[in-house]
Amino acid sequence: MKACSQSSGQPSRQFGTFGGTFVPETLMQALAELEHAYLTLEGDLPFQEQLSHYLKDYAGRPTPLYFAKNVSEKVGCMVYLKREDLLHGGAHKTNNALGQVLLAKKMRKTRIIAETGAGQHGIAVAMAAALLGMPAEVYMGVEDIERQQLNVLRMQLCGATVRPVEIRQGQGSLKDAVSEALRDWASHSATTAYVLGSVAGPHPYPSLVRDFQKVIGIEARQQILAAEGRLPTKILACVGGGSNAIGIFHAFLQDDVALIGIEAGGKGEKHGATLSKGSVGIFQGALSYVLQDDFGQIQEAHSISAGLDYPGVGPEHAFLKTCGRASYVSITDDEALLGFRMLAELEGIIPALESAHAVAHLLRMKLSSNDIVILNVSGRGDKDMLLVQKLLEEKR
Ligand SMILES: Cc1ncc(COP(=O)(O)O)c(C=O)c1O
């Protein structure tokens, strides 16, 4: 294991040289207020008890760590699946949404806004806002609205307003939705909480979201020790902004466990994966890796999976990559489709297209019989059924 000189995981403004707060003056006050509230959370027992209650009795934690016998036989080592797809809402996003909406209540905010790509963060926020009696508005790119219609309907049923973000502002996907939400927040922060969906954006979001997601790794560590009496050799998780990956990596940072993040490589050579092909730059409030051209203009990401279609990545991942503690690879759309089908056919588990990228990487890794792999199934695939059907028909 490569050790990092600065221990990652503190509620610091920066991760090595990455992170920080690169935002217009109009957002500084809102971020300072959020940071102040965030720093009180660890010692706030009633808050922690309330969150644990909702995570357990409402959302269904702990999620199982399932020994995938058929996949294990196929790849020649022990493979365990961390089943975030079984969490209420259908993805890990519920952990963070419950935490941040509870925090918004504690801060006496009266309105919730959020962005969403695949719609999983949007539905998690809509559910948490309905549960806690808050009105919610969710910004979503028009391209994503088109490809994730089921989640749009689910958000609306939970009482949220879905605000389309038009193509003229970019590609009509996740980055544009984040920009719109930040714009809204800059003018309404006195009443409004911006519930950001990943470990990206300006401080304190990368630390705040990580702290709400690290429950995944804490559980997985206990579960694998109970099942096997030893730690895994490798952990795999897909990376969009990076929240499910940081969530499962975090409890293993100090251990001799290989941490592997899998990004979306789209159609291959032409398309980018932020950590694999991007470079260091400032994007949406933080210094991290970003897909940009020679003039620093942001390039669009392209992926079949709306949740990984993002030209930025959380700064803690940039840090973990640079110091060598985690490694990052990219998987193409076609490979992800193979992973999607393999998990369905071998285990009867239909993963989200995002998670299918991690499954696909498992298929091309060199593994030995001594390996124990934990793969984070970040979400379930219902939302992707129509898109997958279309893609498979095109291939016939
Ligand atoms: C199921 C699922 N997995 C992964 C992601 C990517 O987000 P992150 O990298 O923050 O986990 C998303 C985003 O929408 C998602 O819906």
Ligand as a Chemical Component Dictionary entry (heavy atoms), coordinates in Angstrom:
data_LIG
# 
_chem_comp.id                   LIG 
_chem_comp.type                 NON-POLYMER 
_chem_comp.pdbx_formal_charge   0 
_chem_comp.three_letter_code    LIG 
# 
loop_
_chem_comp_atom.comp_id 
_chem_comp_atom.atom_id 
_chem_comp_atom.alt_atom_id 
_chem_comp_atom.type_symbol 
_chem_comp_atom.charge 
_chem_comp_atom.model_Cartn_x 
_chem_comp_atom.model_Cartn_y 
_chem_comp_atom.model_Cartn_z 
_chem_comp_atom.pdbx_ordinal 
LIG C1 C1 C 0 -26.300 4.534  -9.050  1  
LIG C2 C2 C 0 -25.256 5.599  -9.149  2  
LIG N1 N1 N 0 -23.970 5.256  -8.968  3  
LIG C3 C3 C 0 -22.986 6.170  -9.055  4  
LIG C4 C4 C 0 -23.258 7.488  -9.362  5  
LIG C5 C5 C 0 -22.121 8.449  -9.486  6  
LIG O1 O1 O 0 -22.042 9.327  -8.414  7  
LIG P1 P1 P 0 -20.881 9.243  -7.357  8  
LIG O2 O2 O 0 -19.606 9.142  -8.104  9  
LIG O3 O3 O 0 -20.998 10.507 -6.586  10 
LIG O4 O4 O 0 -21.101 8.040  -6.512  11 
LIG C6 C6 C 0 -24.589 7.896  -9.563  12 
LIG C7 C7 C 0 -24.915 9.284  -9.879  13 
LIG O5 O5 O 0 -26.003 9.658  -10.172 14 
LIG C8 C8 C 0 -25.609 6.916  -9.457  15 
LIG O6 O6 O 0 -26.896 7.228  -9.658  16 
# 
loop_
_chem_comp_bond.comp_id 
_chem_comp_bond.atom_id_1 
_chem_comp_bond.atom_id_2 
_chem_comp_bond.value_order 
_chem_comp_bond.pdbx_ordinal 
LIG C1 C2 SING 1  
LIG C2 N1 SING 2  
LIG C2 C8 DOUB 3  
LIG N1 C3 DOUB 4  
LIG C3 C4 SING 5  
LIG C4 C5 SING 6  
LIG C4 C6 DOUB 7  
LIG C5 O1 SING 8  
LIG O1 P1 SING 9  
LIG P1 O2 DOUB 10 
LIG P1 O3 SING 11 
LIG P1 O4 SING 12 
LIG C6 C7 SING 13 
LIG C6 C8 SING 14 
LIG C7 O5 DOUB 15 
LIG C8 O6 SING 16 
# 
